[in-house]
Amino acid sequence: MRVLLLGSGGREHALSWKISESSILEELFIAPGNAGTKNHGKNINLSVNDFEGIKAFIIENAIDIVVVGPEDPLVNGIADFFEADEALAKVAVVGPNKEAAQLEGSKDFAKEFMRRHNIPTAKYATFTKDTLEAGYAFLDAMKSPYVLKADGLAAGKGVLILEDLDEAKAELKNMLADAKFGEASSRVVIEQFLDGVELSCFVITDGDAYKILPEAKDYKRIGEGDKGLNTGGMGAVSPVPFANPTFLDKIKNQVIIPTVKGLKADGIKYKGFIFFGLINVKNEPYVIEYNCRMGDPETEVVIPRLKSDILDLFEGVATNTLSERDVQFDERSASTVMMVSGGYPEKYQKGKQIFGLNSITDSIVFHAGTTPDGPVVSTSGGRVLAVTSYGKDLKTALKKSYESVGKIEFENAFFRRDIGHDVL
């Protein structure tokens, strides 16, 4: 099979690493890719949202299947673009269409979907600038802390958790009336705060059948002890120790099955990954959010634990034969520690040369924000590298990841030293 993978982060490096092992792969292209993906296929200088450019490349290179890594092109309707184009209609897309991608693209859409299909989630209401006063009244009736979510995609910055009522009202006005997050906050979902421990679950589906992938827990805050600003993720572990078979069974029956069946009942065609952002509240799972693609850095621990041929699964999605495909997991634990640019998630510098990559033997280094320049690899993003290791248990896996992190250097590199400590 000839495959085009869209994206340039750690998630895409992990996917390209796994796709490159497939027995049915003929050639792999990654657009635009990074310094790590070029070791598994050919990087192509194309933007993930340049649908016309992608079309021309697919026709010229006889691509059979397109795997969409990030959410942006999905929410922008890349699957619909393919379906509507005669020249592309036979090319399979692993990723949902625009309507289905609203599960991630609109918090209100996702909440309404969960309400309709009795999927456990926090109580909520949605407001616009025309209903700002009603929003204030809704906040008055709630207990702190207050959770405000921009309805649309806001690059991971659209969620505010506030302790003070007056501050919550001020931020609601900022989001709705003053367009704090632009078009993304033209509607705001206010929801009840749920107190518990978060984890992520993933399935791949062809719209009928689904396969559950290993679960993971990621660490969003920049500072140790989960303090400081939110980031795209500072590390992850899999499996999640508190997610015992009983709890995972609850997730399957109360969340996963109703979601897959609900999409079908609503006439929404969904092909690809579904990411369930969950919270464990007194041993009951609640959905915080859906994503219409794999998470990052969770992919960097979930995909290494997948023993099956991933391209075989993608072919199952494309041909509606996923039920016939086999999914097997590596029993070992996996951990990943993110190395980030100093200053991230605020201002940081790019173009710092990375040293020590060739000295790593006990871990897999997935590139997230890197760029190649001949033999030299330099930083090109806030999150730079995800250092992933296997172990007989999480403690062993984490020890290996941190030993490998210690061998890699770039100017102002930063990483959290407490990934996984809360669940050990």
C-alpha positions as CSV (number, residue, x, y, z in Angstrom):
1,M,0.0,0.0,0.0
2,R,1.1,3.5,-0.7
3,V,0.4,5.7,2.3
4,L,0.3,9.5,2.9
5,L,0.4,10.5,6.6
6,L,-0.5,14.1,7.4
7,G,1.1,16.0,10.3
8,S,4.4,16.9,11.8
9,G,4.4,16.1,15.5
10,G,5.3,13.4,17.9
11,R,2.0,11.6,17.2
12,E,2.9,11.5,13.5
13,H,6.4,10.3,14.2
14,A,5.0,7.4,16.3
15,L,2.4,6.6,13.6
16,S,5.1,6.6,10.8
17,W,7.4,4.4,12.9
18,K,4.6,1.9,13.3
19,I,3.3,2.1,9.7
20,S,6.9,1.6,8.4
21,E,6.9,-1.9,10.1
22,S,3.9,-3.1,8.1
23,S,4.2,-6.1,5.8
24,I,1.8,-4.5,3.4
25,L,3.5,-1.1,3.1
26,E,4.9,-0.2,-0.3
27,E,5.9,3.4,0.3
28,L,5.2,6.0,3.0
29,F,5.1,9.8,2.6
30,I,4.7,12.2,5.5
31,A,3.4,15.8,4.9
32,P,5.1,17.9,6.2
33,G,6.8,15.5,8.7
34,N,9.9,16.3,10.9
35,A,13.5,15.3,11.4
36,G,12.3,12.0,12.9
37,T,9.7,10.9,10.4
38,K,12.2,11.1,7.5
39,N,13.8,7.9,8.9
40,H,10.6,6.0,8.2
41,G,9.4,7.5,4.9
42,K,9.7,10.5,2.6
43,N,8.9,14.0,4.0
44,I,6.8,16.1,1.6
45,N,6.7,19.9,2.0
46,L,2.8,20.3,2.0
47,S,0.6,21.9,4.6
48,V,-2.1,19.6,6.2
49,N,-4.8,22.1,5.1
50,D,-3.6,22.5,1.5
51,F,-6.3,20.2,0.2
52,E,-5.6,21.0,-3.5
53,G,-1.9,20.4,-3.1
54,I,-2.6,17.1,-1.3
55,K,-4.9,16.1,-4.1
56,A,-2.3,16.8,-6.8
57,F,0.3,14.8,-4.8
58,I,-2.0,11.8,-4.3
59,I,-2.8,11.6,-8.0
60,E,0.8,11.9,-9.0
61,N,2.0,9.3,-6.5
62,A,-0.9,6.8,-6.7
63,I,-1.6,7.0,-3.0
64,D,-4.0,4.3,-1.7
65,I,-4.7,5.6,1.8
66,V,-4.4,8.9,3.7
67,V,-4.0,8.9,7.5
68,V,-4.9,12.2,9.1
69,G,-2.9,12.9,12.2
70,P,-4.1,16.3,13.5
71,E,-7.6,17.6,14.1
72,D,-7.4,20.8,12.0
73,P,-7.8,19.2,8.5
74,L,-10.5,16.9,9.9
75,V,-12.6,19.7,11.3
76,N,-12.0,21.6,8.1
77,G,-13.5,18.7,6.1
78,I,-10.7,16.9,4.4
79,A,-12.7,13.6,4.3
80,D,-15.6,15.4,2.7
81,F,-13.3,17.0,0.1
82,F,-12.1,13.5,-0.9
83,E,-15.6,12.1,-1.0
84,A,-16.8,14.9,-3.2
85,D,-13.9,14.7,-5.7
86,E,-14.2,12.0,-8.5
87,A,-10.4,11.7,-8.8
88,L,-10.1,11.1,-5.0
89,A,-13.2,9.1,-4.2
90,K,-11.4,5.8,-4.3
91,V,-8.6,7.0,-1.9
92,A,-9.3,5.9,1.6
93,V,-9.2,8.4,4.4
94,V,-8.5,7.3,8.0
95,G,-10.2,10.2,9.9
96,P,-13.9,11.3,10.3
97,N,-15.8,13.6,8.0
98,K,-16.6,17.2,9.0
99,E,-19.9,16.4,10.7
100,A,-18.3,13.6,12.8
101,A,-15.3,15.8,13.6
102,Q,-17.6,18.2,15.4
103,L,-17.3,15.8,18.4
104,E,-14.0,17.7,18.8
105,G,-14.7,20.8,16.8
106,S,-17.6,21.9,18.9
107,K,-18.0,21.4,22.7
108,D,-21.7,22.1,22.5
109,F,-22.2,19.5,19.7
110,A,-20.3,16.9,21.8
111,K,-22.3,17.7,25.0
112,E,-25.6,17.5,23.1
113,F,-24.5,14.2,21.6
114,M,-23.7,12.8,25.1
115,R,-27.0,14.1,26.5
116,R,-28.9,12.5,23.7
117,H,-27.2,9.1,24.1
118,N,-27.1,9.0,28.0
119,I,-23.3,9.1,28.1
120,P,-22.0,10.3,31.5
121,T,-20.6,13.8,31.5
122,A,-20.7,17.0,33.7
123,K,-23.9,19.1,33.8
124,Y,-23.6,22.1,31.5
125,A,-25.3,24.9,29.6
126,T,-24.2,26.8,26.5
127,F,-24.2,30.6,26.1
128,T,-23.6,33.3,23.4
129,K,-23.0,37.0,23.7
130,D,-26.8,37.5,23.3
131,T,-27.4,35.3,26.4
132,L,-24.5,36.7,28.5
133,E,-26.9,37.7,31.4
134,A,-28.3,34.2,31.5
135,G,-24.7,32.9,31.7
136,Y,-24.0,35.1,34.7
137,A,-27.2,33.7,36.4
138,F,-26.0,30.1,35.6
139,L,-22.7,30.9,37.3
140,D,-24.5,32.3,40.3
141,A,-26.3,29.0,40.8
142,M,-23.1,27.0,40.6
143,K,-20.5,26.0,43.2
144,S,-16.8,26.9,42.5
145,P,-14.6,26.1,40.8
146,Y,-16.2,27.3,37.5
147,V,-15.3,25.6,34.2
148,L,-15.6,27.7,31.0
149,K,-14.9,26.1,27.6
150,A,-14.7,27.9,24.2
151,D,-17.0,25.9,21.9
152,G,-14.6,25.7,19.0
153,L,-10.9,24.8,18.6
154,A,-8.6,27.1,20.4
155,A,-5.3,25.3,20.1
156,G,-5.7,23.7,23.6
157,K,-6.1,27.1,25.3
158,G,-9.9,27.4,25.3
159,V,-10.6,25.9,28.7
160,L,-10.6,28.0,31.9
161,I,-11.0,26.7,35.5
162,L,-11.6,29.5,37.9
163,E,-12.2,29.6,41.7
164,D,-13.6,33.2,41.9
165,L,-17.2,33.9,40.8
166,D,-16.4,37.5,39.7
167,E,-13.4,36.4,37.8
168,A,-15.5,33.7,36.1
169,K,-18.1,36.3,35.0
170,A,-15.3,38.6,33.7
171,E,-13.8,35.8,31.7
172,L,-17.2,34.8,30.3
173,K,-17.6,38.4,29.1
174,N,-14.0,38.3,27.7
175,M,-14.8,35.1,25.8
176,L,-18.2,36.0,24.4
177,A,-18.3,39.8,24.1
178,D,-14.6,40.5,23.5
179,A,-13.8,37.4,21.5
180,K,-10.9,36.3,23.7
181,F,-10.4,33.1,21.6
182,G,-11.8,34.6,18.4
183,E,-14.5,32.7,16.6
184,A,-13.8,29.7,18.9
185,S,-15.5,31.5,21.8
186,S,-18.5,32.9,20.0
187,R,-20.3,30.2,22.1
188,V,-19.1,29.1,25.6
189,V,-20.0,25.9,27.5
190,I,-20.1,26.4,31.2
191,E,-20.0,23.1,33.1
192,Q,-19.9,21.6,36.5
193,F,-16.4,20.9,37.8
194,L,-15.7,17.2,38.2
195,D,-13.1,16.2,40.9
196,G,-11.2,13.0,40.0
197,V,-8.3,11.5,38.1
198,E,-8.1,11.9,34.4
199,L,-7.2,9.2,31.8
200,S,-7.6,8.8,28.0
201,C,-9.1,5.9,26.1
202,F,-8.9,5.3,22.3
203,V,-10.7,3.2,19.8
204,I,-10.4,2.8,16.0
205,T,-13.7,2.3,14.2
206,D,-15.0,1.7,10.7
207,G,-18.4,3.1,11.7
208,D,-19.8,-0.3,12.6
209,A,-17.1,-2.4,14.4
210,Y,-14.5,-0.9,16.7
211,K,-11.2,-2.0,18.4
212,I,-10.2,-0.7,21.8
213,L,-6.5,0.4,22.0
214,P,-4.5,0.6,25.2
215,E,-5.4,3.4,27.7
216,A,-3.0,6.1,28.8
217,K,-2.7,9.0,31.2
218,D,-1.0,12.2,30.1
219,Y,0.3,15.2,32.1
220,K,-0.8,18.6,30.8
221,R,0.7,21.2,33.1
222,I,4.2,22.6,32.6
223,G,5.2,22.3,36.3
224,E,5.8,19.4,38.6
225,G,3.0,18.4,40.8
226,D,0.6,19.5,38.0
227,K,1.2,23.2,38.6
228,G,1.5,26.0,36.2
229,L,0.2,26.6,32.6
230,N,-1.5,24.1,30.4
231,T,0.6,22.6,27.6
232,G,0.0,20.2,24.8
233,G,1.3,17.5,27.2
234,M,4.5,16.9,29.1
235,G,4.5,13.1,29.2
236,A,2.3,10.0,29.4
237,V,2.1,6.5,30.7
238,S,0.3,3.3,29.7
239,P,-1.3,1.2,31.1
240,V,-3.0,3.3,33.8
241,P,-2.7,1.5,37.2
242,F,-6.1,2.5,38.6
243,A,-7.9,1.5,35.3
244,N,-8.6,-2.1,36.5
245,P,-10.7,-4.5,34.4
246,T,-13.9,-3.5,36.2
247,F,-13.4,0.2,35.5
248,L,-12.4,-0.5,31.9
249,D,-15.5,-2.5,31.5
250,K,-17.6,0.5,32.7
251,I,-15.9,2.7,30.1
252,K,-16.6,0.2,27.4
253,N,-20.3,-0.3,28.3
254,Q,-21.2,3.3,29.5
255,V,-19.0,5.3,27.1
256,I,-17.5,3.5,24.1
257,I,-20.5,1.4,23.0
258,P,-23.0,4.2,23.4
259,T,-20.7,6.5,21.4
260,V,-20.2,4.2,18.4
261,K,-23.9,3.2,18.4
262,G,-25.0,6.9,18.9
263,L,-23.0,8.1,15.9
264,K,-24.6,5.4,13.8
265,A,-28.1,6.2,15.2
266,D,-27.6,9.9,14.3
267,G,-26.6,8.9,10.8
268,I,-23.1,10.2,11.3
269,K,-20.5,8.3,9.3
270,Y,-17.3,7.9,11.5
271,K,-14.1,6.3,10.2
272,G,-10.9,6.6,12.2
273,F,-9.8,7.2,15.8
274,I,-12.0,8.3,18.6
275,F,-10.2,9.7,21.7
276,F,-12.2,9.7,24.9
277,G,-10.9,12.2,27.5
278,L,-12.2,10.7,30.7
279,I,-12.2,11.4,34.5
280,N,-12.6,8.8,37.2
281,V,-15.0,10.2,39.8
282,K,-15.4,7.7,42.7
283,N,-14.8,4.8,40.3
284,E,-17.3,6.1,37.7
285,P,-16.1,7.2,34.3
286,Y,-17.3,10.6,33.0
287,V,-16.4,12.1,29.5
288,I,-14.6,15.4,29.7
289,E,-14.1,15.7,25.9
290,Y,-13.9,13.8,22.7
291,N,-11.1,14.2,20.1
292,C,-11.4,13.0,16.6
293,R,-7.8,11.8,16.3
294,M,-5.1,10.2,18.5
295,G,-3.8,12.3,21.4
296,D,-0.3,13.6,21.7
297,P,1.8,12.6,23.7
298,E,-0.5,9.6,24.4
299,T,0.2,8.2,20.9
300,E,3.8,7.9,21.9
301,V,2.9,5.3,24.6
302,V,-0.2,3.7,23.0
303,I,1.2,2.9,19.5
304,P,4.4,1.3,20.9
305,R,2.1,-1.1,22.9
306,L,0.2,-2.1,19.7
307,K,1.6,-5.4,18.4
308,S,-0.8,-5.7,15.5
309,D,0.0,-4.4,12.0
310,I,-1.5,-0.9,12.1
311,L,-1.8,-0.7,8.3
312,D,-3.9,-3.9,8.4
313,L,-6.2,-2.1,10.8
314,F,-6.3,1.0,8.6
315,E,-7.2,-1.2,5.6
316,G,-10.0,-2.7,7.8
317,V,-11.3,0.9,8.4
318,A,-11.2,1.7,4.7
319,T,-13.0,-1.4,3.6
320,N,-15.5,-1.8,6.5
321,T,-13.9,-5.1,7.6
322,L,-12.4,-4.0,10.9
323,S,-14.3,-6.7,12.7
324,E,-12.2,-9.3,10.9
325,R,-8.9,-7.8,12.0
326,D,-6.9,-8.8,15.0
327,V,-5.7,-6.5,17.7
328,Q,-2.9,-7.6,20.1
329,F,-1.1,-5.5,22.8
330,D,2.4,-5.7,24.2
331,E,2.0,-6.6,27.9
332,R,4.9,-4.3,28.9
333,S,4.4,-0.8,30.3
334,A,5.4,2.3,28.3
335,S,6.3,5.8,29.4
336,T,7.2,8.9,27.5
337,V,8.8,12.1,28.8
338,M,8.6,15.3,26.8
339,M,11.6,17.5,26.3
340,V,10.5,21.1,25.6
341,S,12.0,24.4,24.7
342,G,12.8,26.7,27.6
343,G,9.9,29.2,28.0
344,Y,7.2,26.9,26.6
345,P,4.2,27.2,26.6
346,E,4.9,30.9,26.4
347,K,7.6,32.5,24.3
348,Y,10.5,30.3,23.4
349,Q,13.4,30.2,20.9
350,K,13.7,27.9,17.9
351,G,16.7,26.7,16.0
352,K,18.7,25.1,18.9
353,Q,20.9,22.2,17.8
354,I,20.1,18.9,19.5
355,F,23.0,16.7,20.6
356,G,23.0,13.1,21.8
357,L,20.2,11.5,19.7
358,N,22.5,8.8,18.4
359,S,23.5,7.7,21.9
360,I,20.0,6.5,22.8
361,T,19.8,2.7,22.8
362,D,17.2,1.9,25.6
363,S,14.4,4.2,24.4
364,I,12.6,5.3,21.2
365,V,13.0,9.1,20.6
366,F,9.9,10.4,18.8
367,H,10.4,13.9,17.3
368,A,7.7,16.5,17.9
369,G,9.2,19.9,17.1
370,T,12.3,19.3,15.1
371,T,13.7,20.1,11.7
372,P,16.5,18.4,9.8
373,D,19.4,20.3,8.2
374,G,21.7,17.6,6.7
375,P,23.0,15.5,9.6
376,V,22.1,18.3,12.1
377,V,18.7,18.2,13.9
378,S,17.4,21.5,15.4
379,T,14.4,22.5,17.5
380,S,11.4,24.0,15.7
381,G,8.7,23.9,18.3
382,G,7.7,24.2,21.9
383,R,7.5,20.4,22.5
384,V,10.7,19.0,20.9
385,L,11.1,15.3,21.7
386,A,9.1,12.5,23.3
387,V,11.4,9.9,24.9
388,T,9.6,6.6,25.1
389,S,10.6,3.4,26.9
390,Y,9.3,0.0,27.6
391,G,9.6,-1.7,31.0
392,K,8.2,-4.8,32.9
393,D,6.3,-2.1,34.9
394,L,5.9,1.7,34.8
395,K,8.7,2.3,37.3
396,T,11.2,0.5,35.0
397,A,9.9,2.2,31.9
398,L,10.2,5.6,33.5
399,K,13.7,5.0,34.8
400,K,14.8,4.2,31.3
401,S,13.1,7.3,29.8
402,Y,14.8,9.6,32.3
403,E,18.2,7.9,31.8
404,S,17.8,8.6,28.0
405,V,16.6,12.2,28.6
406,G,19.8,12.7,30.5
407,K,21.9,11.9,27.4
408,I,20.1,14.4,25.1
409,E,21.0,18.1,25.1
410,F,19.9,21.3,23.5
411,E,20.1,24.9,24.8
412,N,17.4,25.7,27.5
413,A,15.9,22.2,27.4
414,F,13.3,21.5,30.0
415,F,11.3,18.4,31.2
416,R,9.2,17.4,34.1
417,R,10.8,15.0,36.5
418,D,7.6,13.6,38.0
419,I,5.8,12.0,35.1
420,G,3.9,8.9,36.3
421,H,4.8,9.5,40.0
422,D,1.2,10.0,41.0
423,V,0.2,6.6,39.8
424,L,3.2,4.5,40.9
